[in-house]
Amino acid sequence: MPFCRLRPGDVWKDSAMGHRIACVDACSADGIAALMGGERAQLAVHDPPYNLVAFEQQALDDYIAWCKGWIETTLQHLCDDASLYVWLGADQNNGFQPLPDFMVMMRSVSQLRPRSFITMRNQRGYGTQKNWMAVRQELLYYVRGNPSFSTQYTEIPKILRGYYKEVNGERKENLQRSRSKNIRPGNVWVDVQQVFYRMQENVAGCYAQKPLAAIDRIVSASSEAGDIVIDFFAHSGTTLLSCERLQRKCFTADIDPIYCEVAIRRLERFRQTELTGWQNGHPFEPELGDEVMAEEREDAPTNSEKGRQYSLF
């Protein structure tokens, strides 16, 4: 890891916006405490490895116990009124794990209550001619206390007419009463483009990278300008970049120094160029050039094969 600024235990602090990045384990109470520095967050957005195909796949019970560990560290640093979003997979070839067992585990977390089960539809999927194409990503939404929530709207126009209601003595149909000409996203998101290597926001090596538009929607809905947003699985740095664009402070972490460096470089690149990623380039071009990209694209797994993988080192 000769090109990484952080070593295990280090915390990088941004002087411009107050962001922080720590190279620590999400389950480490001391490591996360060092990241937080006594501050508490209004929102947590976590995208952990899914335990489907990774370099070290755990037994399901061990994986759920690990998840409970980072849920506990999260709760230690959330405000009394706060939101938690967790991206998690469901392997249709293995009992839809780990999603159902994670949801059962979360029932025992008395400080949180479920608010929604969101599905984001991918434009590209995987499967065979003998099964339905797998094109979904699962997002769980929990709250602690009574956090704020700001209604969001998509770019999809409303077309349904005919639902009438009397308002102040005047009979109006639904479009006349609406606050927007566009529909709200609901809990099935079909309007967010899945990230792939031809998109500007793509970060090579960060497989199953979440779209910036999806994280922007979460951050905009469940936090306000100046709030602290935490993400203990930095990966491609999308939550960090979203917070930068939306004027929030992001405190993020990753156990891998490579992903910590990727997050820092993505933030720096955005500030210098307003570019949100590298498209078909990669974060380590100054040191390694372009020769690694062909291998990256050939070896890239699908979204179902999420794990912390990087082939540059």
C-alpha positions in Angstrom: 0.0 0.0 0.0 2.7 2.5 -0.9 0.3 5.1 -2.2 -2.1 5.3 0.8 -1.9 8.2 3.2 -3.6 6.3 6.0 -2.5 3.4 8.0 -4.7 1.3 10.4 -5.9 3.6 13.2 -5.2 6.9 11.4 -7.9 9.6 11.0 -7.8 12.1 8.1 -9.4 15.4 8.8 -10.6 17.8 6.0 -9.9 21.4 6.8 -12.4 22.8 4.2 -15.7 21.1 5.1 -14.9 19.2 8.3 -15.1 15.7 6.8 -13.2 12.9 8.4 -12.0 9.5 7.1 -10.7 6.8 9.4 -8.9 3.6 8.6 -10.6 1.5 11.3 -12.8 -1.5 11.7 -16.6 -0.7 11.8 -16.9 -2.8 14.9 -14.0 -1.2 16.8 -15.5 1.0 19.6 -12.1 2.8 20.1 -11.5 3.2 16.4 -15.0 4.7 15.7 -14.8 6.8 18.8 -11.5 8.3 17.4 -13.3 9.1 14.1 -16.3 10.7 15.8 -14.3 12.8 18.4 -17.3 13.1 20.7 -19.7 14.3 18.0 -23.0 12.6 17.1 -24.6 12.0 13.7 -28.1 12.7 12.5 -27.9 10.1 9.7 -26.0 6.8 9.1 -25.7 5.2 5.6 -24.0 1.9 5.6 -23.2 -0.4 2.7 -21.4 -3.4 4.2 -19.9 -6.3 2.2 -22.8 -8.7 1.5 -21.1 -12.0 2.4 -22.0 -13.4 -1.0 -18.7 -13.7 -3.0 -15.7 -12.1 -1.3 -12.2 -13.1 -0.4 -13.3 -14.3 3.0 -16.9 -15.5 3.2 -18.2 -16.0 6.8 -20.6 -18.5 8.1 -24.0 -16.8 8.3 -24.2 -16.7 12.1 -20.7 -15.1 12.2 -21.7 -12.6 9.6 -24.9 -11.6 11.5 -22.9 -11.3 14.7 -20.4 -9.1 12.9 -23.3 -6.9 11.6 -24.7 -6.6 15.1 -21.3 -5.3 16.2 -21.3 -2.4 13.7 -24.9 -1.7 14.5 -23.9 -1.3 18.1 -21.0 1.1 17.3 -23.4 3.1 15.1 -25.9 3.5 17.9 -23.2 4.8 20.2 -22.7 7.8 17.9 -26.2 8.6 16.6 -28.3 11.4 17.9 -31.5 10.6 19.9 -33.4 11.5 16.7 -31.6 9.9 13.8 -32.0 7.8 10.7 -30.2 4.6 9.6 -30.1 3.2 6.1 -28.5 -0.2 5.3 -27.9 -1.6 1.9 -27.9 -5.4 2.0 -28.1 -8.3 -0.5 -30.3 -11.3 -0.8 -28.7 -14.3 -2.5 -31.5 -16.1 -4.4 -29.3 -19.2 -4.6 -28.8 -19.4 -0.9 -32.0 -18.8 1.0 -32.0 -15.1 0.1 -29.3 -14.6 2.7 -28.1 -12.6 4.5 -31.0 -10.2 4.2 -33.7 -12.1 6.2 -31.4 -13.1 9.1 -30.2 -9.5 9.3 -33.8 -8.3 9.5 -34.5 -10.8 12.3 -31.4 -9.6 14.2 -32.6 -6.0 13.9 -35.8 -6.9 15.7 -33.8 -7.3 18.8 -32.3 -3.7 18.5 -34.9 -1.9 20.7 -33.5 1.6 20.0 -34.4 1.3 16.3 -37.7 0.8 14.5 -38.2 -0.1 10.9 -39.7 2.5 8.6 -39.3 1.2 5.1 -38.0 -1.6 2.8 -36.8 0.1 -0.4 -35.9 -1.7 -3.6 -33.7 0.0 -6.2 -33.9 -1.5 -9.7 -30.8 -2.1 -11.6 -30.8 -1.6 -15.4 -28.5 -4.5 -15.8 -28.8 -7.8 -14.0 -27.8 -11.4 -14.0 -29.6 -14.7 -14.4 -30.5 -17.5 -16.8 -33.2 -18.2 -19.3 -34.8 -20.4 -16.6 -35.3 -17.8 -13.9 -36.3 -14.2 -13.4 -33.5 -11.7 -14.1 -32.0 -10.5 -10.8 -32.1 -6.7 -11.0 -32.8 -5.4 -7.5 -30.8 -4.0 -4.6 -32.3 -3.9 -1.1 -32.2 -0.9 1.2 -33.5 -1.0 4.8 -34.6 2.2 6.5 -34.7 2.5 10.3 -35.2 5.4 12.7 -34.3 6.2 16.3 -36.6 8.7 18.0 -38.4 11.1 15.7 -35.9 12.3 13.0 -36.8 14.8 10.3 -37.8 13.6 6.8 -37.9 15.9 3.8 -40.1 14.7 0.9 -38.2 14.1 -2.3 -39.4 14.1 -5.9 -38.2 12.3 -9.0 -37.9 13.6 -12.5 -40.8 11.4 -13.6 -43.9 13.5 -14.4 -47.3 12.7 -12.9 -49.7 11.4 -15.6 -52.5 9.9 -13.5 -55.6 12.1 -13.3 -59.0 11.6 -11.9 -58.6 11.4 -8.1 -60.8 14.1 -6.8 -61.0 15.7 -3.4 -62.8 18.8 -2.0 -60.4 21.4 -0.8 -61.8 24.6 0.8 -65.1 24.0 -0.9 -63.6 23.4 -4.4 -63.5 20.0 -6.0 -59.9 19.4 -7.3 -58.2 16.5 -9.0 -54.9 15.1 -7.8 -52.6 17.1 -10.2 -54.2 20.4 -9.1 -53.6 19.6 -5.4 -50.1 18.4 -5.9 -47.0 20.2 -4.7 -45.0 19.0 -7.6 -45.6 18.0 -11.2 -43.4 15.0 -10.6 -44.0 11.9 -8.6 -42.3 11.0 -5.3 -39.9 8.1 -5.3 -41.8 5.8 -3.0 -40.1 2.6 -1.8 -39.4 1.2 -5.3 -36.8 3.3 -7.1 -36.8 2.8 -10.9 -35.3 6.1 -11.9 -31.7 5.8 -10.6 -29.0 4.7 -13.1 -26.9 1.8 -12.0 -23.2 2.7 -12.0 -21.0 1.1 -14.8 -17.7 1.9 -16.3 -18.9 4.3 -18.9 -20.4 6.7 -16.3 -18.4 9.6 -15.1 -19.0 8.7 -11.5 -17.6 5.2 -11.9 -14.6 4.3 -9.6 -12.7 1.3 -11.0 -12.3 -1.6 -8.5 -15.3 -0.6 -6.4 -17.8 -3.2 -7.5 -21.5 -2.7 -6.6 -20.8 1.0 -6.2 -23.9 2.8 -5.2 -25.2 5.6 -7.5 -24.6 9.1 -6.3 -28.2 9.9 -7.1 -29.4 7.2 -4.7 -27.2 8.5 -1.9 -28.1 12.1 -2.6 -31.8 11.1 -2.2 -31.1 9.5 1.2 -29.0 12.4 2.4 -31.4 15.0 1.2 -34.4 13.3 2.7 -33.0 12.4 6.1 -30.6 15.2 7.0 -30.2 18.9 6.8 -27.3 21.2 5.8 -24.6 21.2 8.4 -25.6 17.8 9.8 -23.1 14.9 10.4 -23.6 11.8 8.3 -21.7 8.6 9.1 -20.7 5.8 6.8 -18.5 3.0 8.3 -17.9 1.3 4.9 -16.4 4.1 2.7 -15.6 1.9 -0.3 -15.8 4.3 -3.3 -16.5 7.4 -1.1 -20.0 8.0 -2.5 -21.5 9.1 0.8 -18.5 11.4 1.3 -19.0 13.0 -2.1 -22.7 13.4 -1.6 -22.2 15.2 1.7 -19.7 17.5 0.0 -22.2 18.4 -2.7 -25.1 18.8 -0.2 -23.2 20.7 2.5 -23.2 18.0 5.2 -20.2 16.8 7.1 -19.3 13.1 6.5 -17.5 11.0 9.0 -16.6 7.8 7.1 -14.4 4.8 7.7 -13.0 1.7 6.0 -10.8 -1.1 7.3 -8.8 -1.1 4.1 -6.3 1.8 3.5 -6.9 1.5 -0.2 -10.5 2.5 0.0 -9.7 5.3 2.5 -7.3 6.6 -0.1 -9.8 6.2 -2.9 -12.3 8.3 -0.9 -9.8 11.0 -0.3 -8.7 11.1 -3.9 -12.3 11.2 -5.1 -13.1 14.2 -2.9 -9.9 16.0 -4.0 -10.7 15.2 -7.7 -14.2 16.6 -7.4 -13.0 19.8 -5.8 -10.3 20.3 -8.5 -12.4 19.3 -11.5 -16.1 18.9 -10.5 -15.8 15.3 -11.8 -17.6 12.7 -9.7 -15.4 9.8 -10.6 -12.9 8.4 -13.2 -15.3 6.9 -15.7 -13.1 4.3 -17.3 -9.9 5.5 -15.6 -8.9 4.8 -12.0 -7.9 6.7 -8.8 -4.2 5.6 -9.0 -3.4 6.7 -12.5 -0.6 9.1 -11.4 1.3 6.2 -10.0 0.2 3.2 -12.1 -1.1 4.6 -15.4 -3.8 3.0 -17.5 -2.4 -0.5 -17.8 -4.6 -2.0 -15.1 -7.9 -1.0 -16.6 -8.3 -3.8 -19.1 -7.9 -6.4 -16.4 -10.4 -4.5 -14.2 -13.1 -4.6 -16.8 -12.5 -8.2 -17.7 -12.6 -9.4 -14.1 -15.4 -7.1 -12.8 -18.0 -9.2 -11.0 -21.8 -8.4 -11.0 -23.6 -6.6 -8.2 -24.5 -10.0 -6.7 -20.8 -10.7 -6.2 -20.0 -7.8 -3.9 -16.9 -8.0 -1.8 -14.1 -5.7 -0.8 -11.9 -6.3 -3.9 -9.2 -4.3 -5.5 -6.7 -5.6 -8.1 -4.3 -2.6 -8.3 -2.0 -4.0 -5.6 
